[in-house]
Amino acid sequence: TQLLEQSPQFLSIQEGENLTVYCNSSSVFSSLQWYRQEPGEGPVLLVTVVTGGEVKKLKRLTFQFGDARKDSSLHITAAQTGDTGLYLCAGFSYGQNFVFGPGTRLSVLP
Amino acid sequence: EAQVTQNPRYLITVTGKKLTVTCSQNMNHEYMSWYRQDPGLGLRQIYYSMNVEVTDKGDVPEGYKVSRKEKRNFPLILESPSPNQTSLYFCASSFPPAGELFFGEGSRLTVL
């Protein structure tokens, strides 16, 4: 069974600070996705990365897929209170479907 | 509006009383799946379906059943619920299977 680990599990920062969360596995994935989940709602896709070494930017969020396609990171610049939520990474492999990490719960304080 | 709809959103039941959580999507997606979300464990896949009449077990299928008679619907059946099935359940759909997963709003189930 493929496993994804995420770190840190919890993160509480002040508005304006930068942060990085990590998603790691010993398995290789065909693609990796990042989702954000807010209380009372289902996860919503932020980005999909498919190529080893790929970097994608979404406004203040920067996503990177590891060269070996086993890990990924999410960097947020100048965090805002609206960034608060649970960040989930999900790896996809054909024949294995999606496997989700346990999530990083981010709290951005005003 | 593209959406995945789950019902009920909240349910409290007792051990052994059969229940069904419905899931419907209006995006004509072939792939649908069910997950349960528990603190510290993330989303774990229960069952998935690649198309009508094609279903397969995920990582935690014990105690659950599914059916896919129509493309848009993918109900989750708990024949004899037990307290360890107390959880937050999500239905999701996508096209293709590796594409963006669209999630419902979740169904919070408590089994006493």
Interface residues (C-beta under 8 A of the other chain):
Chain A: T1 L4 Q9 S30 S31 Q33 Y35 G40 E41 G42 P43 V44 L45 T48 L88 A90 F92 Y94 N97 F98 V99 F100 G101 P102 G103
Chain B: V4 S33 Y35 G40 L41 G42 L43 R44 Q45 Y48 G58 D59 F90 A92 P97 A98 G99 E100 L101 F103 G104 E105 G106
